[in-house]
């Protein structure tokens, strides 16, 4: 929204403090005036990615690489607690719709080891890891920002990657599931549940 607003209104992106509620309200009012999806609408996220990038996945990847760069992210106490649960073997695997590497970074800082991560490029290996009990691991349902295969656009979100879905269903049947911090706005993910 911010990038689109600045491009349309010929404003400097850096001049807006997005933590300021007045700035957020001004940008949202502009979007509302264009009859774009309302705030928190399930279609909002995909709509803006399509508006800015169309089907140019290389540009999407470039944007995500910049927005989610390691030096720009920090883990919260929740990320570190989750990483500790993985390291202690109290949680075995995590599925996420996030693209970032916050959990991997938190796990590395807590355990001193790398967290095995599966995403859309190589998703077939997630079920193998589950069946071989190579825990802990982390599966990214919508992909990883470091790769071109991500699920951002409306048509991308119609179906799940079948291999990641098989792994999630098998893991949920075997271990049960805790859902935390998920909005439920992705129909494809809700269908998987």
C-alpha positions in Angstrom: 0.0 0.0 0.0 2.8 2.4 1.0 4.7 1.9 -2.2 1.6 2.2 -4.4 0.5 5.3 -2.5 3.8 7.0 -2.9 4.1 6.1 -6.6 0.6 7.4 -7.3 0.9 10.6 -5.2 4.5 11.3 -6.3 5.8 11.1 -2.7 9.1 9.9 -1.2 8.7 6.5 0.4 11.2 7.3 3.1 9.3 10.4 4.2 6.5 8.3 5.8 6.7 6.9 9.2 4.5 3.8 8.9 4.4 3.3 12.7 2.4 6.6 12.9 -1.3 5.8 13.0 -2.1 9.1 11.2 0.1 8.0 8.2 -1.5 4.6 8.2 -5.0 6.1 8.2 -4.1 8.6 5.4 -2.8 5.7 3.2 -5.8 3.5 4.0 -8.2 6.4 3.2 -6.5 6.8 -0.2 -6.9 3.0 -0.9 -10.6 3.2 0.2 -11.1 6.1 -2.1 -10.0 3.8 -5.0 -12.5 1.1 -3.9 -9.6 -1.3 -3.2 -10.2 -4.1 -0.8 -11.0 -2.8 2.7 -8.6 -3.1 5.6 -8.2 -6.8 6.7 -10.2 -8.1 3.8 -9.0 -11.7 2.9 -8.2 -10.5 -0.6 -6.2 -7.5 0.5 -2.7 -9.0 0.6 -2.8 -10.7 -2.8 -4.5 -7.7 -4.4 -1.6 -5.4 -3.5 1.0 -7.8 -4.7 -0.8 -8.2 -8.0 -1.3 -4.4 -8.2 2.4 -3.7 -7.7 4.1 -6.7 -9.4 1.6 -8.4 -11.7 2.9 -11.9 -12.4 6.6 -10.7 -12.2 7.8 -13.2 -9.7 11.4 -11.9 -10.0 10.2 -8.5 -8.8 8.2 -10.0 -6.0 11.3 -11.9 -4.9 13.4 -8.7 -5.1 10.8 -6.8 -3.0 10.6 -9.6 -0.4 14.4 -10.0 -0.2 14.6 -6.3 0.6 11.7 -6.2 3.0 12.7 -9.4 4.9 16.5 -9.1 4.9 18.1 -10.6 7.9 19.4 -7.3 9.2 15.9 -5.8 9.1 14.2 -8.6 11.2 14.4 -9.4 14.9 13.0 -12.2 16.8 10.5 -11.7 19.6 10.3 -13.6 22.9 7.7 -15.8 21.1 10.1 -16.7 18.3 12.8 -17.6 20.9 10.4 -19.6 23.0 9.3 -21.6 19.9 13.0 -22.1 19.0 13.7 -23.4 22.5 10.7 -25.8 22.3 12.2 -27.2 19.0 15.6 -27.5 20.5 14.3 -29.3 23.6 12.3 -31.7 21.5 9.0 -30.5 22.9 7.9 -29.3 19.5 8.9 -31.4 16.5 7.9 -29.5 13.5 6.3 -26.2 12.5 4.3 -25.3 9.5 4.0 -21.6 8.6 2.6 -19.3 6.0 5.4 -16.8 6.6 8.2 -16.2 4.1 10.8 -14.8 6.5 13.6 -16.5 8.4 12.9 -15.2 11.9 12.3 -18.7 13.3 15.4 -20.1 11.6 17.5 -17.3 13.1 16.0 -17.7 16.5 16.6 -21.4 16.4 20.3 -20.9 15.4 20.8 -18.4 18.2 19.2 -20.7 20.8 20.6 -24.1 19.7 23.7 -23.2 17.7 22.4 -25.4 14.9 20.6 -24.8 11.6 16.9 -25.6 11.4 16.0 -27.9 8.5 13.6 -26.0 6.4 11.3 -27.1 3.6 9.5 -24.8 1.2 7.9 -25.0 -2.2 11.1 -25.8 -4.0 11.9 -29.2 -2.5 8.6 -29.8 -0.7 8.6 -33.5 -1.7 11.3 -34.0 1.0 9.1 -32.8 3.9 7.1 -36.0 4.1 10.3 -38.0 3.9 11.7 -36.1 6.8 8.5 -36.7 8.8 8.4 -40.4 8.1 12.1 -40.7 8.9 11.6 -38.7 12.1 14.3 -36.2 11.2 13.2 -33.6 13.7 13.0 -30.7 14.2 12.0 -29.2 10.9 10.2 -26.2 9.6 7.8 -26.2 6.5 6.9 -23.0 4.7 3.4 -23.5 3.2 3.6 -20.4 1.0 7.3 -20.6 0.1 10.4 -18.8 1.2 11.3 -15.3 0.1 14.8 -16.4 -0.9 13.4 -18.4 -3.8 11.1 -17.5 -6.7 8.4 -20.0 -5.9 6.1 -18.2 -3.4 2.4 -18.0 -3.0 1.4 -14.3 -3.1 -1.1 -13.9 -5.9 -4.8 -14.9 -5.8 -4.4 -17.7 -8.4 -1.3 -19.0 -6.4 -3.4 -19.3 -3.3 -6.2 -21.4 -4.8 -4.3 -24.6 -4.2 -1.7 -25.9 -1.8 1.5 -27.6 -2.7 0.4 -31.2 -2.5 3.6 -32.5 -0.9 3.5 -29.9 1.9 -0.2 -30.6 2.3 0.4 -34.4 2.6 3.1 -33.7 5.2 0.9 -31.3 7.3 -2.0 -33.8 7.3 0.2 -36.7 8.2 1.8 -34.7 11.0 -1.5 -33.5 12.3 -3.0 -37.0 12.4 0.1 -38.3 14.1 0.9 -35.6 16.6 -2.1 -33.2 16.8 -1.8 -29.5 16.1 -1.5 -26.2 17.8 -2.4 -23.1 15.7 -0.9 -19.9 16.9 -1.0 -16.4 15.4 -2.7 -17.4 12.2 -5.6 -15.3 10.9 -7.3 -18.0 8.9 -7.6 -15.7 5.8 -6.2 -18.1 3.3 -8.9 -20.4 1.9 -6.2 -22.9 0.7 -4.7 -23.2 4.1 -8.1 -23.5 5.8 -9.0 -26.3 3.3 -5.8 -28.1 4.3 -6.9 -27.9 8.0 
